[in-house]
């Protein structure tokens, strides 16, 4: 399951873990700089809340300072995560301006230093001494195929020389964002697999990411390109059953919408706007003729009680139609 900002928050991850748990779950990305600063740490720790049902659970960090990444990974280890993923792919201008995310594609030597710092922290307990027999802790990277243009030949070797446990490749450049189809082609994913598997002898796992709509297509990508796995992102919208390969009814989606909303209120309502939760409603409320009008009603609801009343109305209407049919 891909880390998606303001989507894969603690409430949604818990729903995913319940209805269709993937092999690995990732948190939303969190600033390493913010995490190591006492004045912002408590606020960011809310994004790192997780439930044991989510394991294996990996925290994603972004940053442009090796020392901050080192300290941030120590904090992540102390929280009991199974690993850390370093974001070197986010194309957001504000993130890139800080030299973070896909901005590191233009600074490969710094990217190496950041990975080195993360791996050093991964190999140390909190007191800084070299670890002995402790729980394994992974270090992985998520990146893109280039900045303004594809540059796999010059970019990937810098990452692979550091031997991360896994490398997830979003098959678009920073400039392309998500505006063009992902490059599932011999010239791109084929080249990347060749670099990882042949030139670097497969010391790191390689996962593909971009435009994969379901598990069947993910399996096809694995078989076709010889990658070790696929990371799915936007396909999860409104479909926490994605990894279970279950086709939910509109009534089931409405019920889970309520469950998801209650969890969001319980965990995040004092930290994040309900607007982020309501973005999910468009994806949940689908599959029947009147969905647009009921979706609007739910978007405009001002309390949990009002939302439940609308949901009950929808479910009763759908059950009545099914009985009549």
C-alpha positions as CSV (number, residue, x, y, z in Angstrom):
1,X,0.0,0.0,0.0
2,X,1.5,3.3,-1.1
3,X,2.0,6.2,1.3
4,X,-0.5,8.9,0.3
5,X,-0.5,12.3,1.9
6,X,-3.8,13.1,3.7
7,X,-5.2,9.7,2.6
8,X,-3.4,6.8,4.3
9,X,-3.7,8.4,7.8
10,X,-4.0,6.2,10.9
11,X,-7.8,5.9,10.6
12,X,-7.7,4.7,6.9
13,X,-4.7,2.3,7.5
14,X,-6.7,0.7,10.3
15,X,-9.7,0.2,8.0
16,X,-7.4,-1.2,5.3
17,X,-5.8,-3.6,7.8
18,X,-9.3,-4.8,8.8
19,X,-10.9,-5.3,5.3
20,X,-8.0,-6.1,3.0
21,X,-4.5,-6.0,4.5
22,X,-1.6,-5.7,2.1
23,X,1.8,-7.2,2.5
24,X,3.2,-3.9,3.8
25,X,1.5,-0.7,5.0
26,X,3.2,2.7,5.0
27,X,2.4,5.9,6.9
28,X,1.9,9.3,5.2
29,X,5.2,11.0,4.8
30,X,6.5,12.9,7.8
31,X,9.2,15.6,7.9
32,X,12.4,14.3,9.6
33,X,13.3,17.9,10.4
34,X,10.0,18.4,12.1
35,X,10.2,15.1,13.9
36,X,13.5,15.9,15.6
37,X,12.4,19.3,16.8
38,X,10.7,19.3,20.1
39,X,8.3,22.2,19.2
40,X,6.8,20.2,16.3
41,X,7.4,16.6,17.3
42,X,4.1,16.0,19.2
43,X,2.0,17.3,16.3
44,X,3.8,15.0,13.8
45,X,3.7,11.9,16.1
46,X,-0.1,11.9,15.6
47,X,0.6,11.0,11.9
48,X,2.7,8.1,13.2
49,X,0.0,6.5,15.3
50,X,-0.5,2.8,14.3
51,X,-2.3,-0.3,15.5
52,X,-0.6,-3.7,15.8
53,X,-3.1,-5.0,13.2
54,X,-1.2,-2.9,10.6
55,X,2.1,-4.8,10.9
56,X,4.4,-4.9,9.0
57,X,4.2,-1.1,9.2
58,X,6.8,1.3,7.7
59,X,7.1,5.0,8.5
60,X,8.0,7.2,5.6
61,X,10.2,10.2,6.2
62,X,11.4,13.1,4.0
63,X,14.3,15.4,4.5
64,X,17.4,16.9,3.1
65,X,19.7,16.8,6.1
66,X,21.6,13.6,7.0
67,X,21.8,14.3,10.7
68,X,18.1,15.0,10.9
69,X,17.4,11.8,9.0
70,X,19.7,9.9,11.4
71,X,17.8,11.3,14.5
72,X,14.5,10.8,12.8
73,X,15.1,7.2,12.1
74,X,16.1,6.7,15.8
75,X,12.8,8.1,16.8
76,X,11.0,5.8,14.3
77,X,12.8,2.8,15.7
78,X,11.9,3.8,19.2
79,X,8.2,3.9,18.2
80,X,8.4,0.2,17.2
81,X,8.1,0.5,13.5
82,X,9.3,-2.3,11.2
83,X,11.2,0.0,9.0
84,X,11.6,3.4,7.5
85,X,11.1,4.5,3.9
86,X,12.8,7.6,2.6
87,X,10.8,9.7,0.3
88,X,12.9,10.8,-2.7
89,X,10.0,11.1,-5.1
90,X,7.5,13.7,-4.0
91,X,7.1,16.3,-6.8
92,X,5.3,18.9,-4.7
93,X,7.0,22.3,-5.2
94,X,7.1,23.2,-1.6
95,X,8.9,19.9,-0.8
96,X,11.3,20.1,-3.7
97,X,12.1,23.7,-2.8
98,X,13.4,22.4,0.5
99,X,15.7,20.0,-1.4
100,X,13.6,17.1,-0.2
101,X,11.5,14.4,-2.1
102,X,12.3,14.4,-5.8
103,X,14.6,17.4,-5.3
104,X,17.2,14.8,-4.2
105,X,17.3,13.4,-7.7
106,X,19.3,16.6,-8.6
107,X,21.6,16.0,-5.6
108,X,22.6,12.3,-5.7
109,X,25.6,12.6,-3.4
110,X,23.4,14.1,-0.7
111,X,20.9,11.4,-1.3
112,X,23.6,8.8,-0.6
113,X,24.5,10.6,2.6
114,X,20.9,10.6,3.8
115,X,20.6,6.8,3.1
116,X,23.9,6.2,4.9
117,X,22.6,8.1,7.9
118,X,19.4,6.2,8.0
119,X,21.1,2.9,7.7
120,X,23.5,3.8,10.5
121,X,20.5,4.7,12.8
122,X,18.8,1.4,11.7
123,X,21.9,-0.5,13.0
124,X,21.9,1.2,16.4
125,X,19.7,1.0,19.4
126,X,18.6,4.2,21.1
127,X,21.8,4.6,23.1
128,X,23.9,4.7,19.9
129,X,25.8,1.5,20.4
130,X,26.0,-1.1,17.7
131,X,23.0,-3.4,17.9
132,X,23.2,-7.1,18.4
133,X,20.3,-9.6,18.1
134,X,17.4,-7.2,17.8
135,X,14.3,-7.1,15.7
136,X,15.1,-6.5,12.0
137,X,14.5,-2.9,10.8
138,X,14.4,-2.2,7.1
139,X,15.5,0.9,5.2
140,X,13.8,1.5,1.8
141,X,13.6,4.2,-0.8
142,X,10.7,5.5,-2.9
143,X,11.7,7.7,-5.9
144,X,10.9,8.5,-9.5
145,X,12.6,7.8,-12.8
146,X,14.0,11.3,-13.0
147,X,13.6,15.1,-12.5
148,X,12.8,17.0,-15.6
149,X,13.6,13.9,-17.7
150,X,14.3,10.2,-17.2
151,X,17.8,9.6,-15.8
152,X,17.8,6.0,-14.5
153,X,21.3,5.3,-15.7
154,X,22.8,8.1,-13.6
155,X,20.3,8.2,-10.7
156,X,19.6,4.6,-9.7
157,X,23.3,3.6,-9.2
158,X,23.7,6.2,-6.5
159,X,20.8,4.7,-4.6
160,X,21.7,1.0,-5.2
161,X,25.3,1.5,-4.1
162,X,23.9,2.1,-0.6
163,X,22.1,-1.2,-0.7
164,X,18.7,-0.2,0.6
165,X,16.5,-3.2,1.4
166,X,14.0,-2.1,-1.2
167,X,13.6,0.5,-3.9
168,X,10.1,1.5,-5.1
169,X,10.1,3.3,-8.5
170,X,7.3,5.5,-9.4
171,X,7.4,5.3,-13.2
172,X,7.1,9.0,-14.0
173,X,9.5,12.0,-13.7
174,X,9.0,14.8,-11.3
175,X,8.0,17.1,-14.1
176,X,5.3,14.6,-15.3
177,X,3.8,14.4,-11.8
178,X,0.7,12.2,-12.5
179,X,-0.2,13.9,-15.7
180,X,0.9,11.2,-18.1
181,X,0.6,7.4,-18.0
182,X,3.2,5.6,-16.0
183,X,6.0,4.3,-18.1
184,X,5.6,0.5,-17.9
185,X,7.8,0.1,-20.9
186,X,11.0,-1.8,-21.8
187,X,12.8,1.5,-22.0
188,X,12.0,2.5,-18.5
189,X,10.9,-0.4,-16.1
190,X,12.9,-2.8,-18.2
191,X,16.0,-0.7,-17.9
192,X,15.5,-0.2,-14.2
193,X,15.1,-4.0,-13.6
194,X,18.3,-4.6,-15.6
195,X,20.2,-2.1,-13.4
196,X,18.9,-3.6,-10.2
197,X,19.1,-7.3,-11.1
198,X,22.1,-7.5,-13.3
199,X,24.4,-4.5,-12.5
200,X,23.8,-4.7,-8.8
201,X,23.0,-8.4,-8.6
202,X,19.6,-7.9,-7.0
203,X,20.9,-6.8,-3.6
204,X,17.9,-4.6,-3.2
205,X,14.3,-5.5,-4.0
206,X,12.6,-3.4,-6.7
207,X,8.9,-2.5,-6.7
208,X,7.0,-0.7,-9.5
209,X,4.4,2.0,-8.9
210,X,2.0,3.9,-11.1
211,X,-1.5,3.4,-12.6
212,X,-1.9,-0.2,-11.4
213,X,-5.6,-0.6,-10.8
214,X,-5.9,-4.0,-9.0
215,X,-4.1,-7.1,-7.7
216,X,-4.6,-9.0,-10.9
217,X,-2.8,-6.3,-12.9
218,X,-0.1,-6.1,-10.2
219,X,0.6,-9.8,-10.6
220,X,0.8,-9.3,-14.4
221,X,3.3,-6.6,-13.9
222,X,5.4,-8.8,-11.6
223,X,5.4,-11.7,-14.1
224,X,6.0,-9.4,-17.2
225,X,8.9,-7.4,-15.8
226,X,10.5,-9.6,-13.2
227,X,10.0,-7.0,-10.4
228,X,9.7,-8.1,-6.8
229,X,6.4,-6.4,-6.2
230,X,4.0,-3.6,-6.9
231,X,3.0,-0.6,-4.8
232,X,-0.7,0.4,-5.3
233,X,-1.9,3.9,-4.5
234,X,-4.9,5.6,-6.0
235,X,-6.6,2.2,-6.5
236,X,-7.4,2.1,-2.8
237,X,-9.7,5.1,-2.9
238,X,-13.1,4.0,-1.6
239,X,-11.9,0.4,-1.8
240,X,-10.3,-0.9,1.4
241,X,-11.1,-4.4,0.1
242,X,-8.5,-3.9,-2.7
243,X,-5.9,-6.3,-1.4
244,X,-8.6,-8.9,-0.6
245,X,-9.9,-8.8,-4.2
246,X,-13.4,-8.4,-2.9
247,X,-16.1,-6.5,-4.8
248,X,-18.1,-4.6,-2.1
249,X,-21.8,-3.6,-2.6
250,X,-22.8,0.1,-2.3
251,X,-24.4,-0.7,1.0
252,X,-21.1,-2.2,2.4
253,X,-19.2,0.9,1.1
254,X,-21.6,3.2,3.0
255,X,-21.3,1.1,6.2
256,X,-17.5,1.3,6.0
257,X,-17.7,5.0,5.3
258,X,-19.4,5.4,8.6
259,X,-16.9,3.2,10.4
260,X,-14.0,5.1,8.8
261,X,-15.5,8.5,9.7
262,X,-15.9,7.5,13.4
263,X,-12.3,6.3,13.5
264,X,-11.1,9.5,12.0
265,X,-13.1,11.6,14.5
266,X,-11.7,9.4,17.4
267,X,-8.1,9.6,16.3
268,X,-7.6,12.7,14.3
269,X,-10.5,15.2,14.7
270,X,-8.4,17.5,17.0
271,X,-5.4,17.3,14.7
272,X,-6.8,17.4,11.1
273,X,-9.7,19.0,9.4
274,X,-12.8,16.8,8.6
275,X,-12.4,18.0,5.0
276,X,-9.6,15.4,4.6
277,X,-12.0,12.7,5.7
278,X,-14.8,14.0,3.5
279,X,-12.6,13.6,0.4
280,X,-13.1,9.9,0.8
281,X,-16.8,10.2,0.4
282,X,-16.7,10.7,-3.3
283,X,-15.0,7.3,-3.7
284,X,-17.2,5.5,-1.2
285,X,-20.5,6.7,-2.4
286,X,-20.7,5.2,-5.9
287,X,-22.4,2.4,-7.8
288,X,-26.0,3.5,-7.8
289,X,-28.1,6.1,-9.7
290,X,-28.7,8.6,-6.9
291,X,-25.1,8.5,-5.6
292,X,-24.2,12.1,-6.6
293,X,-27.1,13.6,-4.6
294,X,-26.5,11.5,-1.5
295,X,-22.8,12.2,-1.7
296,X,-23.5,15.9,-1.7
297,X,-25.7,15.5,1.4
298,X,-23.0,13.6,3.2
299,X,-20.3,16.1,2.2
300,X,-22.6,18.8,3.7
301,X,-23.4,16.9,6.9
302,X,-22.4,18.7,10.1
303,X,-22.5,15.9,12.6
304,X,-22.0,12.2,13.0
305,X,-25.7,11.9,13.8
306,X,-26.7,13.6,10.6
307,X,-24.3,11.5,8.6
308,X,-25.7,8.3,10.1
309,X,-29.3,9.4,9.2
310,X,-28.3,10.0,5.6
311,X,-26.4,6.7,5.4
312,X,-29.4,4.8,6.9
313,X,-31.6,6.4,4.2
314,X,-29.3,5.3,1.4
315,X,-29.0,1.8,2.7
316,X,-32.7,1.4,3.1
317,X,-33.3,2.8,-0.3
318,X,-30.8,0.4,-1.9
319,X,-32.1,-2.6,0.1
320,X,-35.7,-1.7,-1.1
321,X,-34.6,-1.6,-4.7
322,X,-32.8,-4.9,-4.4
323,X,-35.9,-6.5,-2.9
324,X,-38.1,-5.1,-5.6
325,X,-35.7,-6.3,-8.3
